[in-house]
């Protein structure tokens, strides 16, 4: 009869060791996950702090249904996916505000924005470094079009990079 209590004690010790191992593994996994999340948050914050955008040279035609502007990357971080840039226009003295999606090749939405070209600070040099990305010091010419109408005489436009950094500009639309 004494041998059964020895086996029960041994099994209890094994179960307690397995439970302890599971607890230690869970704590280690949680610590690793927390460390990765903190590193990722720090990385995103750093990219956001080093991104700066400015808008300049708004021109266009209300009757033509478009306007263009330069989006300058004045920061030190590149914007690697320009199709994820959000463009929003709000027409002053109206309730009309619109988010313009990026115009992908082969699509013709009623309203959209497209990249006309990207130029660098050096004259005569186009988008030779990282083509299709807005590198620091480069300027992208955006064309915003709405086939229906632009209802106001003034527009407030905002462009927001994928990391949340934005620039805005107010402009009086010509005829």
Secondary structure as a PSIPRED ss2 file (coil, helix, strand):
# PSIPRED VFORMAT (PSIPRED V4.0)

   1 X C   1.000  0.000  0.000
   2 X H   0.000  1.000  0.000
   3 X H   0.000  1.000  0.000
   4 X H   0.000  1.000  0.000
   5 X H   0.000  1.000  0.000
   6 X H   0.000  1.000  0.000
   7 X H   0.000  1.000  0.000
   8 X H   0.000  1.000  0.000
   9 X H   0.000  1.000  0.000
  10 X H   0.000  1.000  0.000
  11 X H   0.000  1.000  0.000
  12 X H   0.000  1.000  0.000
  13 X H   0.000  1.000  0.000
  14 X H   0.000  1.000  0.000
  15 X H   0.000  1.000  0.000
  16 X H   0.000  1.000  0.000
  17 X H   0.000  1.000  0.000
  18 X H   0.000  1.000  0.000
  19 X H   0.000  1.000  0.000
  20 X H   0.000  1.000  0.000
  21 X H   0.000  1.000  0.000
  22 X H   0.000  1.000  0.000
  23 X H   0.000  1.000  0.000
  24 X H   0.000  1.000  0.000
  25 X H   0.000  1.000  0.000
  26 X H   0.000  1.000  0.000
  27 X H   0.000  1.000  0.000
  28 X H   0.000  1.000  0.000
  29 X H   0.000  1.000  0.000
  30 X H   0.000  1.000  0.000
  31 X H   0.000  1.000  0.000
  32 X H   0.000  1.000  0.000
  33 X H   0.000  1.000  0.000
  34 X H   0.000  1.000  0.000
  35 X H   0.000  1.000  0.000
  36 X H   0.000  1.000  0.000
  37 X H   0.000  1.000  0.000
  38 X H   0.000  1.000  0.000
  39 X H   0.000  1.000  0.000
  40 X H   0.000  1.000  0.000
  41 X H   0.000  1.000  0.000
  42 X H   0.000  1.000  0.000
  43 X H   0.000  1.000  0.000
  44 X H   0.000  1.000  0.000
  45 X H   0.000  1.000  0.000
  46 X H   0.000  1.000  0.000
  47 X H   0.000  1.000  0.000
  48 X H   0.000  1.000  0.000
  49 X H   0.000  1.000  0.000
  50 X C   1.000  0.000  0.000
  51 X C   1.000  0.000  0.000
  52 X C   1.000  0.000  0.000
  53 X E   0.000  0.000  1.000
  54 X E   0.000  0.000  1.000
  55 X E   0.000  0.000  1.000
  56 X E   0.000  0.000  1.000
  57 X E   0.000  0.000  1.000
  58 X E   0.000  0.000  1.000
  59 X E   0.000  0.000  1.000
  60 X E   0.000  0.000  1.000
  61 X E   0.000  0.000  1.000
  62 X C   1.000  0.000  0.000
  63 X C   1.000  0.000  0.000
  64 X C   1.000  0.000  0.000
  65 X C   1.000  0.000  0.000
  66 X E   0.000  0.000  1.000
  67 X E   0.000  0.000  1.000
  68 X E   0.000  0.000  1.000
  69 X E   0.000  0.000  1.000
  70 X E   0.000  0.000  1.000
  71 X E   0.000  0.000  1.000
  72 X E   0.000  0.000  1.000
  73 X E   0.000  0.000  1.000
  74 X C   1.000  0.000  0.000
  75 X C   1.000  0.000  0.000
  76 X C   1.000  0.000  0.000
  77 X C   1.000  0.000  0.000
  78 X C   1.000  0.000  0.000
  79 X E   0.000  0.000  1.000
  80 X C   1.000  0.000  0.000
  81 X C   1.000  0.000  0.000
  82 X H   0.000  1.000  0.000
  83 X H   0.000  1.000  0.000
  84 X H   0.000  1.000  0.000
  85 X C   1.000  0.000  0.000
  86 X E   0.000  0.000  1.000
  87 X E   0.000  0.000  1.000
  88 X E   0.000  0.000  1.000
  89 X E   0.000  0.000  1.000
  90 X E   0.000  0.000  1.000
  91 X E   0.000  0.000  1.000
  92 X C   1.000  0.000  0.000
  93 X C   1.000  0.000  0.000
  94 X C   1.000  0.000  0.000
  95 X C   1.000  0.000  0.000
  96 X C   1.000  0.000  0.000
  97 X E   0.000  0.000  1.000
  98 X E   0.000  0.000  1.000
  99 X E   0.000  0.000  1.000
 100 X E   0.000  0.000  1.000
 101 X C   1.000  0.000  0.000
 102 X E   0.000  0.000  1.000
 103 X C   1.000  0.000  0.000
 104 X C   1.000  0.000  0.000
 105 X C   1.000  0.000  0.000
 106 X C   1.000  0.000  0.000
 107 X C   1.000  0.000  0.000
 108 X C   1.000  0.000  0.000
 109 X C   1.000  0.000  0.000
 110 X C   1.000  0.000  0.000
 111 X E   0.000  0.000  1.000
 112 X E   0.000  0.000  1.000
 113 X E   0.000  0.000  1.000
 114 X E   0.000  0.000  1.000
 115 X E   0.000  0.000  1.000
 116 X E   0.000  0.000  1.000
 117 X E   0.000  0.000  1.000
 118 X E   0.000  0.000  1.000
 119 X E   0.000  0.000  1.000
 120 X C   1.000  0.000  0.000
 121 X C   1.000  0.000  0.000
 122 X C   1.000  0.000  0.000
 123 X C   1.000  0.000  0.000
 124 X C   1.000  0.000  0.000
 125 X C   1.000  0.000  0.000
 126 X C   1.000  0.000  0.000
 127 X C   1.000  0.000  0.000
 128 X C   1.000  0.000  0.000
 129 X C   1.000  0.000  0.000
 130 X C   1.000  0.000  0.000
 131 X C   1.000  0.000  0.000
 132 X C   1.000  0.000  0.000
 133 X C   1.000  0.000  0.000
 134 X E   0.000  0.000  1.000
 135 X C   1.000  0.000  0.000
 136 X C   1.000  0.000  0.000
 137 X C   1.000  0.000  0.000
 138 X C   1.000  0.000  0.000
 139 X E   0.000  0.000  1.000
 140 X E   0.000  0.000  1.000
 141 X E   0.000  0.000  1.000
 142 X E   0.000  0.000  1.000
 143 X E   0.000  0.000  1.000
 144 X E   0.000  0.000  1.000
 145 X E   0.000  0.000  1.000
 146 X E   0.000  0.000  1.000
 147 X C   1.000  0.000  0.000
 148 X C   1.000  0.000  0.000
 149 X C   1.000  0.000  0.000
 150 X C   1.000  0.000  0.000
 151 X C   1.000  0.000  0.000
 152 X C   1.000  0.000  0.000
 153 X C   1.000  0.000  0.000
 154 X E   0.000  0.000  1.000
 155 X E   0.000  0.000  1.000
 156 X E   0.000  0.000  1.000
 157 X E   0.000  0.000  1.000
 158 X E   0.000  0.000  1.000
 159 X E   0.000  0.000  1.000
 160 X E   0.000  0.000  1.000
 161 X C   1.000  0.000  0.000
 162 X C   1.000  0.000  0.000
 163 X C   1.000  0.000  0.000
 164 X C   1.000  0.000  0.000
 165 X C   1.000  0.000  0.000
 166 X E   0.000  0.000  1.000
 167 X E   0.000  0.000  1.000
 168 X E   0.000  0.000  1.000
 169 X E   0.000  0.000  1.000
 170 X E   0.000  0.000  1.000
 171 X E   0.000  0.000  1.000
 172 X E   0.000  0.000  1.000
 173 X C   1.000  0.000  0.000
 174 X C   1.000  0.000  0.000
 175 X C   1.000  0.000  0.000
